[in-house]
C-alpha cells in the first residue's frame, strides 16, 4: 500500500475544464500563422544527432523561412511553411528518425537535464532514459491520446527540470532509485533507476485513466481535481513498486539556465553551452552549431531555456569555438542582458500581436547593461502571453497605450516608450 501523501492546495479545477480539442501544432498537424504555416518538431530530451540537426536545418531552408525557433520544451519550430509542405516535411523527418510514430507525434513532449552526464553535477547520466522513454511512448498506443501540452520531465537530481513543473517528473535519487513527482507534488512512488522510463510512461497512462474516470477533457495534471492522489492509486493497482518508508528527494529548484560558456567535465572532457537570442536561430547560426558538433561529440542538445549544448568538444580549442559561437550571435555568458530573455512570435508572424515585439525587445536588450543575475524577462505582443516562463519573471506586455512592465502575476502599469528600456532594466534587477 502506498503511504499517504501530503498534497498542497493548488489551482486544480473540475472535470471538463477545456470544452474544446487540443490544437497544439506538431510536425504532422501544421498551424496556420500570419507568416505561413508552422510546424513544431518534438525532440525528446532535446537530444539530436549531427545528422538529425542537419535534417532540421535542411527542412527549414527547403520548406520554411530558413530559421529555427527553439521552444521552452527543447523542441524546434519551423515557420513560413507552404500549405502543401506537410507531406514532404513528414517524409524528411521520418528519414532522419525525428518522427518515429505519426500517431504519437504531439505526445513526445519530454524534457531532460541538458548537462546530465557532462558536468558531474547530476546523480547519474539520464541520457539512456530519454531513448528508452521515447521508445515506450511510441510503443504504447493509448499514450497517443495525451495532449500536445502534456509534459514529461527527466531530472538527473539537480532540480533543473523539476523547476519547469512538468506534469510527470521522474527524479534520480541518491540511492539508485528514481522518484515520481506529479505536477507540484512529490509522491512516495519509487522504482530502481533502470525502471524510471517505464514509471514515467505508466504515470502518463495513469493521467489518461483518471481523466477518463472523471469524464474530463483536461490537458494537464493540475487541471484534474486530486490528480496526484488518484494517479498514485492507479499506479499502485498496476503493481508499481514503492519504497517501504517514503524518502523524498530534495526538491531543489534551479530555474536558471544551465551553466553558460565552457563546461568542464569530471572525465577531463569539455562541452559548450550557449543560448539563442529570443529563441530564434538563423540558418548561418545553425550551420555554425553543426560545424562545432562535427569536431566534437557529433551531437547537439537543445535546452528548455532555448539554448544549445555541444557535448565533448576538443578541450584545446574550446575557448576558440565558444568565441566563434559568440561572434555568430549566441549568448555565451550569464550576465548578458539577452540571458533569460524570451519573446512570443509577435508581428508579422502572429495576427493577434499588437506590435513587432521581437524588434522592440532586441532594441532594448542590445542597449542594456550587463547584470550579475538579471531576472528572466518575457515580451508578449498581447495579453495571451504565449510562451511565458512558468516561474517568476518580468513581463513586458504590449497594450493599447504601450508596454506594461513589471513582475508576473501583478497588474503592471503602461510605460512610455521613452522610458521602456529603463523600466525593463529596473524590473529585471528587482531582488
N, C-alpha and C positions, 0 to 999 in steps of 0.2 A: 504494500500500500504506500502510495506516495505521501510523504509528510505534508502537513498543512502549509500553505503559503500565506505570507502577509502581503496583501495586494493593496497598493496605494490607490486613492481615488484618482480618476483621470477623466479625460474628455471623451468617454465612451458614450455612445448613443444607442438607440434601439435598432431593431431589425429594419430592413428596407430603407436604409439611410440615403441611398443614391437615387433610385427611381429611374435610372437610365443606364444604358450599356457603357462599357468602358471603351472610350475612343482613343486610348493611348496608341500612338503610332508604333510601327515596327518596321522590319525590313520587307515584309510581305504586304502589310496594310500601310499604305502611304497616307500622309496627312497633307491636305491641300492648304498651303500658306500663300501669303500675298506675293512671295517671290518664286513661286513654283511649288512643286511637291517636296515633301520632307520624308526621309527615311531615318529610323532610329535602329541602329545595328547593336544588338546586345553583345557584350564582350564579357562573359562571366569572369569575375575577379580582375578584370582589366588586362588579362594576360593575352598577349599576341605574339605569335612567331614572326620572324622577319618577313616571311612570305605573306602572312596574313596582313601585316602592316602595309606591305606593298600592294596587296589587293584592294585595301581600303583607299589608298591613295589613287590607284588606277580608277576605281569606281567613281571617286569624287571628280576626277579630271574628265573621264569619259561621259559620265551621266549627269553630273551636278555642276556646281559653280567652281569646283576645284579645291574648295576649302573643306576642312573637317571641324566639327564642333564637338568638344568634349563635355560630357554631361556630369551632373553631380552623382551619378551612379557608375562612373567609369565606363560609360558607353560612348558611342560615336554617332553623331547625326550628320547626314548628308543633305544639303539644301539645293534648291534650284533644279530639281529633277523634272524631267518631262512626265506628262501623264502616262505615257506609254513605256516608261523606263522600268516598271516593276519586274517584269519577267526577266529582262537582261540582268538587272541587279541581283535578283534571287539566284540566277544561274552562276554569276560571278562569285557571290558569297558562298554558295554551296561548294563550288570547286575549291575554294580556299579553306573549307572546314569551318566557316563562320555562320553557317545556317544548317546545323545537323538535323533539325526537325522543323518542318514547316508548321506543324501544329503547335509546337512549343516555342515559337519564335519570341513572343512577347513575355513568356513566363520565365525566361532565363535571366532574371534580374538578380545578380549575385555580386556583392562587393566583398573584397578581401583586403586584409592588411597589406598595403603596397610594398613595404620594405621587409616583409616576412622572409626570413632566410638570408637576408642581405646584410643587415646591420648588427645582428647579435642581440637585439633587444627582446624579441618575442620568445615565447616558451618553446616553440617548435616551428619548423617551416611548414606552413599550411598550404603551400602550392599544390601538393597532391590532393588535398581536399577539394580544390577548385575543379580539377579534372574529374574526380570521382562524382562530385555533386552534379555537375552538368550531365554526365552520363546517366545518372539516376533520374534526374529531372526529365530528360528527353525519353527515357525508357519507361516512364510512368504515365500512362495515358490520361489519368484523371487530373494530373497536375497542369495539363494544358488549359484547364479552366481557371487557373489563377489570373487575377487581374494583371494588366501590364504595369500596375503601380506597386504590386506586392513585392517586397524586398527581403532577400535573404542575405545575412551577413556572416562572414567567417573571420573571426578575430583571433590573432595568434597570442592573445593575452595582454597586449599592451594597451588595449582600450580604445584604439582609434576608430575601429568600426562600430563598437558599442555606442560611441558618441553620435553616430549617424541615426540611431534609433530605428534599425530595421524592424520589420515585422517579426522575423525569426532570426536570432543570432546564436551561433554556436561559438563558445569561447574556450580556447585551450587553457587547461588548468595546470597547476604546478606538479601534479602527481600522476601525469599520464592519462588524465581524464579530460573529457570535453563536457562543458556545462551549457545548459539551454537557457536562453533569455527570450521572452516573448513580449514584444512591444517594449515597455519600460520596466518589465517585471522579471527579476531573477527567479527561476524555478528550481526545485530540487532534482529535476531530471538530469541524469548524467550517464555517460557511456564511456568506454575506452576511447582514446583519441582516434583509433583506427576506424571507429564506427561513427564518427562525427558527421560525415556527409549523409549517411543514411538517417541519422537523427534529424538533421535539418530538413530533409525531404519528408520524413514522417510528420514533422511538425507542420509543414505546409499542407499535407494531407489532412491533418487534424483541423486546421483552419477551415478547409473546404467542408469537412464533415459537420463542424459546429455551425458554420454558416447555413448549410442545408437544413440542419435540425431547427434552426431559428427562423427559417423562411426569409433569410436576409439576402440582399444583393450587395453587401458591404465589400469593399476592395481591400481594406487594411485591418489589421488586428485591433487597433484602437477604436474601430468603429463598431465592434461587436461587444455587447454587454457581457462582462465577466469572462472575456475570451481566454485569458491565460489559464484560469482555473478549469474551464471546460476543456481546453485543448490538452492540458496535462492529464485530465481524467481519461480522455480518448487515448492518449499515449500509453497510459497505464493499462487500459484494456487491450491495447495492441501488443503488450508484453515488453515495452521498453524498460531496460534495466535502470535502476536508480541507486544512489548512494544510500547506505544504511543510515548514516547520520548526515543530513544535508550540510554541506560545507560550500558555501557560495564563493566564487572567485571575487576578488575586489573589483567592483565595477568602476574602475578609473575611467575618467572621461578626458580625452585629449582631442578636442575639436580642431586644433590647429592642423595644418597640412603636415605631411611628413617632412623630415629634415630636408632642406634645400641645399644644393651645391654638391660637393664631393662627399660621398658617403662611404667611409671605410668599413670593411667587414672584418670579423674576427679571424677569418681564414686568410687574411692578407690581400684579398681581392677588393676591388673598388667598384662602386656604382655611382651613377649620377642621378640627381633628382632636380627637376625644373617644373615650373608652372607655365601654362599658357596665359596669354593676356585676354581676359574676359571669355575664356573658354574656346576661342577661335584659333585654329592652327592653319596657316596658309599652306598652299602646295609646296612652296620653297622650304618652309619650316619642316614640313613632314618629310621631305626628301633629306633634310639635314638629320632628322631623327633616325631615319633608316640608315644613313651613312654611318652614324655613330654606332648604331646597333650592329652593323655589319662588321665593325672592327672589335666589337665586344662580345657579349654573350649571345648575339643574334636573336634577341628577344626584346620586347617592349612591354612595359606595364603602365596602364592608364590608371590614374587615381581618381577617387570620388571628389577630389579637390581640383579637378580639371587640370591635373598635372601629368607628367610623364617621368617614369623611372626607367633608366637604361642600365640593366644589370651587367656587372663584370666587364667593365671597360679596362683597357690596359692602364695599370696604375701610373706608369711613367708619363703617360700623355693625358691623364685625367683632367688636369688643370687646363690644358690647351683645348681639350674637347669641350669642357664646360664654357670656356671663353667663346668658342665658336657658337655654341647654343645661345649664349647671351647676346652675341652680335646678331644672331638671327631673329632676336626679339623675344626669347623666352626669359622668364623671371628666374634668377639664379640665387637670390638672397632673400631671407625672410623679412628684412627691413624695408624692402621695396614697397612703395605705395600700391603697386599692382598686386602684391601678395594678398590673397583673401578677397580680391575684388571680382565680382561676378555681375552679369547683366542678362536680362531677358533678350529675346531677338530684336525687339524694337522695330522701328521703321527702317527699311521698307519691307522687311520680312513678315511683320505682323500687322494686319489691318486694324487691330484693336489699339495698337500703341499710339500714344499722343505725340510722340516725337522719336527722333533717332537717338535712343539712349546710349548706344554704343559709342557714337561720335561724341556726345556730351561727356560721357564718363571718361573717354580717352583724353579729352582736352584737360579735364580736371586732374586726372591721375598723372598725366605727363608732367604737370607743373607742381605736383605735390611733393613735399619734402619727405625724406626717409624717416621712418619711425622705428622704435625698438620692437614693439609688438602692436601694430595697428589692429583694431577690431575689424572683422570681416565687414564688407560693405556690399550691398546688392542694389543694383539700379533696375528699376521697373518702369516700363512705359505706360502702365495703367494700374488700377487698384487690384488687379488679379495677382500681381507679384509672382508671376511664373518663374520657377527655378530658384526661389529664395532658399537660403540655408535653413536647416531645422533648429539651429542653435541661435543664441543671442547675436544680433548683428545690427549694423547701421542700415536703415532703409533710406533710399533716395527714390521716391515715387513721383512720377510725373502727374501733375494735376492741371486743372484749367488755368490756374494762375501761377504756375511754376512748380518746381520740385518741392516735395515735402521731405524734410530731412530730420532724422532722429533715430533713436533706438527702436528696434522691432517691438511690437506689442503695445505701442503708445500712439496717442493722437499727436502727430507731429505737424508743426506749422509750415506753411509755404515760405520758401526763401527766395528773395530777389536774386535774379541771375548774376548780378554783380557781386553777391556775397556767397554764391554757391560753393566755390572752392574752399573758402574759409569755414563754412558751416560743415562741410563733409569732413575736413581735416580735424576740426574740433570734436565732432561726434566720434570719430574713429579713435581719438586719444582718451575718450572717457574711461576712467578706471573701472 
